Amino acid sequence: MAYKLRSKLWLENKGKVFGDGPAELLEKVDRMGSLRKAAADMKMSYRQAWDLIRVLEENLGFPLMKRQTGGSQGGGSSLTEEGRSLLLRYIQFRREAGNCLDELFERYFGQG
């Protein structure tokens, strides 16, 4: 029988504070410059995305995004330095954790 490895990792501090979903949302905000566009791309309502960011910021104790309203160019969002740092560290952590899990999986359940 061929097994497949599935895993899910997240950070906790008296509850879940950061994981793959929030990381994906922040990556899209960083790339698109807009929480509204990032939410739409993830098939998430703007309200749901905004509530998620607000709860994350509250649980983490620092702002993840800078918001700019209105103006001739319209509003937009960008990541704070703390938000970008958390996102980059989480992405790197997930990559390395995935590599370690793949190696362990191969050792214990590999076909070779």
QUIFENWO-V52590 format. One record per residue. N is the residue number from 0. RES is the residue in three letters. PSI is psi in whole degrees, 0 to 359 (none if undefined). Layout:
BEGIN
N:RES:PSI
N:RES:PSI
END
This chain:
BEGIN
0:MET:134
1:ALA:120
2:TYR:157
3:LYS:142
4:LEU:132
5:ARG:138
6:SER:158
7:LYS:127
8:LEU:147
9:TRP:165
10:LEU:141
11:GLU:151
12:ASN:90
13:LYS:47
14:GLY:167
15:LYS:129
16:VAL:339
17:PHE:137
18:GLY:200
19:ASP:319
20:GLY:305
21:PRO:323
22:ALA:317
23:GLU:318
24:LEU:314
25:LEU:322
26:GLU:317
27:LYS:321
28:VAL:315
29:ASP:319
30:ARG:320
31:MET:342
32:GLY:20
33:SER:128
34:LEU:322
35:ARG:313
36:LYS:319
37:ALA:316
38:ALA:314
39:ALA:320
40:ASP:332
41:MET:8
42:LYS:40
43:MET:143
44:SER:153
45:TYR:318
46:ARG:315
47:GLN:317
48:ALA:316
49:TRP:316
50:ASP:320
51:LEU:312
52:ILE:316
53:ARG:315
54:VAL:317
55:LEU:313
56:GLU:320
57:GLU:314
58:ASN:327
59:LEU:331
60:GLY:13
61:PHE:155
62:PRO:141
63:LEU:330
64:MET:152
65:LYS:134
66:ARG:139
67:GLN:124
68:THR:149
69:GLY:215
70:GLY:173
71:SER:332
72:GLN:357
73:GLY:178
74:GLY:186
75:GLY:174
76:SER:146
77:SER:162
78:LEU:144
79:THR:168
80:GLU:318
81:GLU:319
82:GLY:315
83:ARG:319
84:SER:314
85:LEU:313
86:LEU:311
87:LEU:319
88:ARG:320
89:TYR:316
90:ILE:315
91:GLN:317
92:PHE:313
93:ARG:318
94:ARG:311
95:GLU:319
96:ALA:319
97:GLY:318
98:ASN:316
99:CYS:316
100:LEU:321
101:ASP:317
102:GLU:315
103:LEU:318
104:PHE:314
105:GLU:320
106:ARG:318
107:TYR:336
108:PHE:8
109:GLY:161
110:GLN:349
111:GLY:none
END
